[in-house]
Amino acid sequence: MTNTLLLTTNNDSLSLSESLTYLRVAGKLQPFLMEIVQQYILKQEISAIADIDTVEQYIIDFQVQQQLVKPEKFAQWLTTNGMNFADFSSSVAFPLKVDQLKAQVGEPKLTVTRASCFLSYGCRQFQLSPRFTPTT
């Protein structure tokens, strides 16, 4: 592995190799790598979701809620928080797209038909809660 500089702390440079060794010794390398893989897969899955209107509406709602409607106030807020509009937009878009992905993935599992209940439970009688109305 190359000695690619990863970070500097106390004027000491830490390479990627050294940093990964520290994580391995601390027992945190595998969770760290799993998090990277999970984020990669998640990014791949949400890349197909392009709901720009939702992101724009969220940003507008955020500006109104935080009283940052004037462009100069919003620009100052961005600067104070160490980001530009693209960074802010990305940080908003990612969780919104994740929520949309969760809804898309979970939605098919939420629909229960009478036929699927019968196939799953046979002839057993069961009582549905008042909120549940199965489809046919």
C-alpha positions as CSV (number, residue, x, y, z in Angstrom):
1,M,0.0,0.0,0.0
2,T,1.3,3.4,-0.8
3,N,2.0,6.1,1.8
4,T,-0.8,8.3,0.7
5,L,-1.2,11.2,3.1
6,L,-4.6,10.9,4.9
7,L,-4.4,13.6,7.5
8,T,-2.2,15.7,9.7
9,T,-2.5,15.9,13.4
10,N,-0.1,17.8,15.8
11,N,2.0,18.6,12.8
12,D,2.5,14.9,12.2
13,S,1.4,13.4,8.9
14,L,-0.5,10.1,9.0
15,S,-0.6,7.9,5.9
16,L,-3.5,5.9,4.8
17,S,-1.6,2.8,5.6
18,E,-0.9,3.9,9.2
19,S,-4.4,5.0,9.7
20,L,-5.9,1.7,8.6
21,T,-3.4,-0.1,10.9
22,Y,-4.7,2.0,13.8
23,L,-8.3,1.1,13.0
24,R,-7.4,-2.6,12.6
25,V,-5.6,-2.7,16.0
26,A,-8.6,-0.9,17.6
27,G,-11.0,-3.4,16.1
28,K,-12.7,-0.8,14.1
29,L,-11.4,-1.5,10.6
30,Q,-14.1,-3.9,9.6
31,P,-17.0,-1.7,10.7
32,F,-15.3,1.3,9.0
33,L,-14.9,-0.7,5.7
34,M,-18.5,-2.0,6.0
35,E,-19.7,1.6,6.4
36,I,-17.9,2.6,3.2
37,V,-19.4,-0.3,1.3
38,Q,-22.9,0.4,2.6
39,Q,-22.6,4.1,1.6
40,Y,-21.3,3.1,-1.8
41,I,-24.2,0.7,-2.4
42,L,-26.7,3.2,-1.1
43,K,-25.3,5.9,-3.4
44,Q,-25.6,3.5,-6.3
45,E,-29.2,2.8,-5.5
46,I,-30.3,6.4,-4.9
47,S,-28.5,7.7,-8.0
48,A,-31.6,6.7,-10.0
49,I,-33.8,8.8,-7.8
50,A,-33.9,12.3,-9.2
51,D,-36.5,14.2,-7.4
52,I,-35.1,17.7,-7.7
53,D,-38.5,19.3,-6.8
54,T,-38.5,17.7,-3.4
55,V,-34.9,18.9,-2.6
56,E,-35.7,22.5,-3.8
57,Q,-38.9,22.5,-1.7
58,Y,-37.0,21.3,1.3
59,I,-34.4,24.0,0.9
60,I,-37.2,26.7,0.6
61,D,-38.9,25.3,3.7
62,F,-35.6,25.3,5.6
63,Q,-34.9,28.9,4.6
64,V,-38.3,30.1,5.7
65,Q,-38.1,28.1,9.0
66,Q,-34.6,29.5,9.8
67,Q,-35.6,33.0,8.6
68,L,-33.0,32.9,5.8
69,V,-35.2,34.0,3.0
70,K,-33.0,36.9,1.9
71,P,-30.2,35.6,-0.3
72,E,-27.5,37.5,1.5
73,K,-28.7,36.0,4.9
74,F,-28.7,32.5,3.5
75,A,-25.2,33.1,1.9
76,Q,-23.9,34.3,5.2
77,W,-25.4,31.3,7.0
78,L,-23.7,29.0,4.5
79,T,-20.4,30.7,5.0
80,T,-20.7,30.6,8.8
81,N,-21.4,26.9,8.5
82,G,-18.4,26.3,6.2
83,M,-20.2,25.2,3.1
84,N,-21.4,26.5,-0.2
85,F,-24.8,26.0,-1.8
86,A,-23.7,22.8,-3.7
87,D,-22.5,21.2,-0.4
88,F,-25.7,22.2,1.4
89,S,-27.9,20.9,-1.5
90,S,-26.0,17.6,-1.5
91,S,-26.3,17.2,2.3
92,V,-30.1,17.8,1.9
93,A,-30.6,15.6,-1.1
94,F,-28.9,12.5,0.2
95,P,-31.2,11.9,3.2
96,L,-34.3,12.8,1.2
97,K,-33.3,10.3,-1.5
98,V,-32.6,7.6,1.2
99,D,-36.1,8.2,2.6
100,Q,-37.6,7.8,-0.9
101,L,-35.6,4.6,-1.5
102,K,-36.9,3.3,1.9
103,A,-40.4,4.1,0.8
104,Q,-39.9,2.4,-2.6
105,V,-38.3,-0.7,-1.1
106,G,-40.8,-1.0,1.8
107,E,-44.0,-0.2,-0.1
108,P,-44.4,-3.6,-1.8
109,K,-44.0,-5.4,1.5
110,L,-46.8,-3.3,3.1
111,T,-49.6,-4.4,0.7
112,V,-51.3,-7.5,2.1
113,T,-54.1,-9.1,0.0
114,R,-56.7,-11.5,1.2
115,A,-55.2,-14.1,-1.1
116,S,-51.7,-13.6,0.4
117,C,-53.1,-13.8,3.9
118,F,-54.9,-17.0,3.0
119,L,-51.7,-18.5,1.4
120,S,-49.6,-17.4,4.3
121,Y,-51.8,-18.5,7.1
122,G,-54.0,-21.2,5.6
123,C,-57.5,-21.5,7.0
124,R,-56.5,-20.1,10.4
125,Q,-58.8,-17.4,11.6
126,F,-57.2,-14.1,12.6
127,Q,-58.5,-10.7,13.6
128,L,-57.3,-7.6,11.9
129,S,-56.9,-4.4,13.7
130,P,-59.6,-1.7,12.8
131,R,-56.9,0.3,11.0
132,F,-56.0,-2.5,8.7
133,T,-58.1,-3.0,5.6
134,P,-56.8,-5.7,3.3
135,T,-57.1,-5.4,-0.5
136,T,-58.6,-8.0,-2.7
